[in-house]
């Protein structure tokens, strides 16, 4: 994953670099310093973002259905 794709994916799932850094317990400076050459984005980031997106979708579905499940 290159930095442009990283930023685009963050935007698509409603996060920014600061929120990502907080959620993953990584220094904001570390995230900002990732680039495509000397400090590449770690391999685990792409799968983390994918799983975060799926988790958010599932949470929204559960929240939408919860009132109907209590009846």
C-alpha positions in Angstrom: 0.0 0.0 0.0 1.3 3.4 -1.0 0.7 6.6 1.0 -1.8 8.0 -1.5 -3.9 4.7 -1.3 -3.6 4.8 2.5 -5.0 8.3 2.7 -7.8 7.6 0.3 -8.7 4.4 2.2 -8.7 6.4 5.5 -11.0 9.0 4.0 -13.4 6.3 2.6 -13.8 4.8 6.0 -14.2 8.1 7.9 -10.8 8.2 9.5 -7.9 10.6 9.3 -4.3 9.9 10.2 -4.7 11.1 13.8 -7.7 8.9 14.4 -5.8 5.9 12.9 -2.8 6.6 15.0 -5.0 6.7 18.2 -6.9 3.5 17.3 -3.7 1.6 16.6 -1.7 3.1 19.4 1.0 4.3 17.1 2.6 7.7 17.3 0.9 10.3 15.0 4.4 11.3 13.9 5.2 7.7 12.9 2.1 7.5 10.7 2.9 10.9 9.1 6.5 9.8 8.4 5.4 6.8 6.4 6.3 7.3 2.8 6.7 5.0 -0.2 10.5 4.8 -0.2 12.5 5.0 3.1 9.7 4.3 5.6 7.1 2.2 3.8 3.7 1.6 5.3 3.8 -1.7 7.2 2.1 -4.7 5.6 -0.4 -5.2 8.4 -2.0 -1.8 7.8 -4.0 -2.8 4.7 -5.6 -5.8 6.4 -6.3 -3.7 9.5 -8.1 -1.1 7.5 -10.1 -3.8 5.7 -11.1 -5.3 9.0 -12.0 -1.9 10.5 -14.3 -1.2 7.6 -16.0 -4.6 8.0 -16.4 -4.1 11.7 -17.9 -0.7 11.3 -20.4 -2.0 8.8 -21.4 -4.8 11.1 -21.7 -2.5 14.1 -24.0 -0.3 12.0 -26.2 -3.2 11.0 -26.4 -4.4 14.6 -27.4 -0.9 15.8 -30.0 -0.7 13.1 -31.5 -4.1 14.0 -31.3 -3.8 17.8 -34.7 -2.1 18.3 -36.4 -4.8 16.3 -34.8 -7.6 18.2 -36.1 -6.3 21.6 -39.7 -6.6 20.6 
